[in-house]
Amino acid sequence: MKNLCWIRRDLRLHDHAALSHALRGGETTLVFIFDPHILDKLENKSDKRVTFIYQSLQELEQKLQKKGSSLIIRYGKPEEEIPKLCQELKIEKVYTNRDYEPYAKKRDPLIEQNLKKLKVGFETFKDSVFFEKHEVLTGSGTVFKVFTPYKNKWLSLFDEVPEFECPLKKLTVFANPKNILAFNWYPVIGFVEDIPLLTGGTSFAQKRLKNFDKVMEDYKEARNFPAIEGTSYLSVYIRFGNISIRDMIRAALETKNEGSTTWLSEIIWRDFYHTILDAFSYVEKSAFKKEYDHIKWPGNPQHFTAWCEGRTGVPIVDAAMRCLNQTGMMHNRLRMIVASYLCKILLIDYRRGEHYFADHLLDYDLAANNGGWQWSSSSGCDAQPYFRIFNPYTQSEKFDADGNFIRQWLPELAKVPKKEIHRPDTLLYQDYPAPIVSYETNRMLCSKVYAAAIQKKISPDK
Ligand SMILES: Cc1cc2nc3c(=O)[nH]c(=O)nc-3n(C[C@H](O)[C@H](O)[C@H](O)COP(=O)(O)OP(=O)(O)OC[C@H]3O[C@@H](n4cnc5c(N)ncnc54)[C@H](O)[C@@H]3O)c2cc1C
């Protein structure tokens, strides 16, 4: 049997469901496709995520070459490239891991149909999540819309963590492949290299996990402070599958303490948001709670630009946004602060912020990002209530008490004393902008704007 394993958001050679099944089924060739449907949407042609993928593929290829094999790389529409490749290599079956994003859910059945015409099999596997949407259900068989009961059910179903062995000796051996080490794919795909702060590849992911193991115990507290490395920084590695979700869960289970329990809970949030996206695909474009689509956002475009550029006059917001713009990374606490500030203080549609994050986050993941934004804007399932509005100044005092994070990203405030840094007097520190809106005024306006939309639920549009 000649098999093809198509890797997508699972760029590794271990604990890989599709690869494991393919190898057990027969001789297997690995393929990765640079997909113009996805790449053409990226406006920035030096997108660091493309380099992250490239680095991951380079590491993978080095490992494959040691086994005498090689990764096949193609640039083109997968619905055309996969069938073409199957004909060229006389493939009998294609194996791949499931992807729950709306684009993938349209693409994969189309490919399956095209392959059927060629009498080539197509099978998909659960890999990127621990439980899929149909596995964690309420007593009446529906998908949970509230996190805590979902988590309790998830934990009650949780038994052991499977490991998908990948016996690489069954990989196809090639004489002269056109591989990613010998050939520069950047000009072909229309991108230039831009090195991310975190390097793509399984070895880097494993090193991060090992380092995090040493501090996991303190995670419950430390995860709140952006100026320290209190979290794992693994989100980009799980996004592109350099490690498996099971690797992370195993690490959490090996260390039994408050920190690891809290960390496991965050991993369950990830499964929860993937379930929500899979079960309610409309959230990609609309509010989970439909009445929130009635909100008439009064915010203005200049304020959106100031938010994007880190010039709002609120130091913690500006420091977070400048950090994002320069590194592609942002701490979870800061994501919550800037998201809440955009939709509840600047009164700008959460989708504008969601799209900005989608363009800039190294770890961008549709399910987690959409979940995070809908949580912050109160439009999501199990979101915070709309009248709960983060105060960026008190958040800043609490979670960046010494102002170290602010000083790192706002050099113009480097000399401002600790007491004043969270809300500096801009008459004294003229290099820094005055707040573009009044927090106190706009938080009251926010309640009115939201209430007006939500009341429409009671008396809907005629
Ligand atoms: C507005 C907003 C947007 C977000 N966008 C994304 C995104 O595009 N991609 C993304 O991976 N996460 C997103 N998150 C969730 C969270 O901020 C990141 O997962 C986290 O900051 C990544 O850092 P870490 O790997 O050090 O996480 P850790 O704290 O070490 O957590 C471990 C892992 O659990 C998962 N995780 C942690 N928190 C969450 C969460 N709240 N929701 C879902 N999964 C979680 C991640 O996979 C993470 O790597 C967003 C949150 C908000 C509020």
The ligand as a Tripos MOL2 file, in Angstrom:
@<TRIPOS>MOLECULE
LIG
   53    58     1     0     0
SMALL
NO_CHARGES

@<TRIPOS>ATOM
      1 C1         -8.3470   38.7310   22.8450 C.3       1 LIG1
      2 C2         -7.5900   37.4250   22.9260 C.ar      1 LIG1
      3 C3         -7.0540   36.8580   21.7760 C.ar      1 LIG1
      4 C4         -6.3650   35.6400   21.8290 C.ar      1 LIG1
      5 N1         -5.8520   35.1020   20.6680 N.ar      1 LIG1
      6 C5         -5.2170   33.9030   20.7090 C.ar      1 LIG1
      7 C6         -4.7010   33.3160   19.5190 C.ar      1 LIG1
      8 O1         -4.8460   33.8360   18.4120 O.2       1 LIG1
      9 N2         -4.0200   32.1350   19.6290 N.ar      1 LIG1
     10 C7         -3.8610   31.5090   20.8400 C.ar      1 LIG1
     11 O2         -3.2390   30.4370   20.8810 O.2       1 LIG1
     12 N3         -4.3660   32.0320   21.9670 N.ar      1 LIG1
     13 C8         -5.0230   33.2060   21.9510 C.ar      1 LIG1
     14 N4         -5.5050   33.7470   23.1100 N.ar      1 LIG1
     15 C9         -5.3720   32.9840   24.3720 C.3       1 LIG1
     16 C10        -4.0870   33.2580   25.1750 C.3       1 LIG1
     17 O3         -3.8750   34.6370   25.2890 O.3       1 LIG1
     18 C11        -2.8350   32.6090   24.5710 C.3       1 LIG1
     19 O4         -3.0870   31.2560   24.2840 O.3       1 LIG1
     20 C12        -1.6590   32.6830   25.5370 C.3       1 LIG1
     21 O5         -1.3600   34.0250   25.8400 O.3       1 LIG1
     22 C13        -0.4440   32.0130   24.9160 C.3       1 LIG1
     23 O6          0.6590   32.0960   25.7680 O.3       1 LIG1
     24 P1          1.3080   30.7840   26.3870 P.3       1 LIG1
     25 O7          1.5640   29.7800   25.3240 O.co2     1 LIG1
     26 O8          2.4690   31.2220   27.2020 O.co2     1 LIG1
     27 O9          0.1170   30.2550   27.2830 O.3       1 LIG1
     28 P2          0.0730   29.4080   28.6260 P.3       1 LIG1
     29 O10        -0.4660   30.2940   29.6770 O.co2     1 LIG1
     30 O11         1.3400   28.7020   28.8900 O.co2     1 LIG1
     31 O12        -1.0890   28.3460   28.3100 O.3       1 LIG1
     32 C14        -0.8220   27.0620   27.7220 C.3       1 LIG1
     33 C15        -1.5920   26.8870   26.4500 C.3       1 LIG1
     34 O13        -2.9870   26.8690   26.7040 O.3       1 LIG1
     35 C16        -3.6840   27.4940   25.6300 C.3       1 LIG1
     36 N5         -4.3880   28.6610   26.1660 N.ar      1 LIG1
     37 C17        -4.0220   29.4330   27.2070 C.ar      1 LIG1
     38 N6         -4.9490   30.3720   27.4530 N.ar      1 LIG1
     39 C18        -5.9180   30.1860   26.5460 C.ar      1 LIG1
     40 C19        -7.1510   30.8340   26.2830 C.ar      1 LIG1
     41 N7         -7.5970   31.8590   27.0170 N.pl3     1 LIG1
     42 N8         -7.8910   30.4050   25.2500 N.ar      1 LIG1
     43 C20        -7.4940   29.3570   24.5040 C.ar      1 LIG1
     44 N9         -6.3410   28.6960   24.7060 N.ar      1 LIG1
     45 C21        -5.5700   29.1040   25.7160 C.ar      1 LIG1
     46 C22        -2.6480   27.9260   24.6130 C.3       1 LIG1
     47 O14        -2.5520   26.9340   23.6250 O.3       1 LIG1
     48 C23        -1.3800   28.0100   25.4530 C.3       1 LIG1
     49 O15        -0.2160   27.8070   24.7150 O.3       1 LIG1
     50 C24        -6.2130   34.9780   23.0730 C.ar      1 LIG1
     51 C25        -6.7490   35.5550   24.2310 C.ar      1 LIG1
     52 C26        -7.4260   36.7660   24.1610 C.ar      1 LIG1
     53 C27        -7.9890   37.3680   25.4130 C.3       1 LIG1
@<TRIPOS>BOND
     1     1     2 1
     2     2     3 ar
     3     2    52 ar
     4     3     4 ar
     5     4     5 ar
     6     4    50 ar
     7     5     6 ar
     8     6     7 ar
     9     6    13 1
    10     7     8 2
    11     7     9 ar
    12     9    10 ar
    13    10    11 2
    14    10    12 ar
    15    12    13 ar
    16    13    14 ar
    17    14    15 1
    18    14    50 ar
    19    15    16 1
    20    16    17 1
    21    16    18 1
    22    18    19 1
    23    18    20 1
    24    20    21 1
    25    20    22 1
    26    22    23 1
    27    23    24 1
    28    24    25 2
    29    24    26 1
    30    24    27 1
    31    27    28 1
    32    28    29 2
    33    28    30 1
    34    28    31 1
    35    31    32 1
    36    32    33 1
    37    33    34 1
    38    33    48 1
    39    34    35 1
    40    35    36 1
    41    35    46 1
    42    36    37 ar
    43    36    45 ar
    44    37    38 ar
    45    38    39 ar
    46    39    40 ar
    47    39    45 ar
    48    40    41 1
    49    40    42 ar
    50    42    43 ar
    51    43    44 ar
    52    44    45 ar
    53    46    47 1
    54    46    48 1
    55    48    49 1
    56    50    51 ar
    57    51    52 ar
    58    52    53 1
@<TRIPOS>SUBSTRUCTURE
     1 LIG1         1 GROUP 0 **** ****
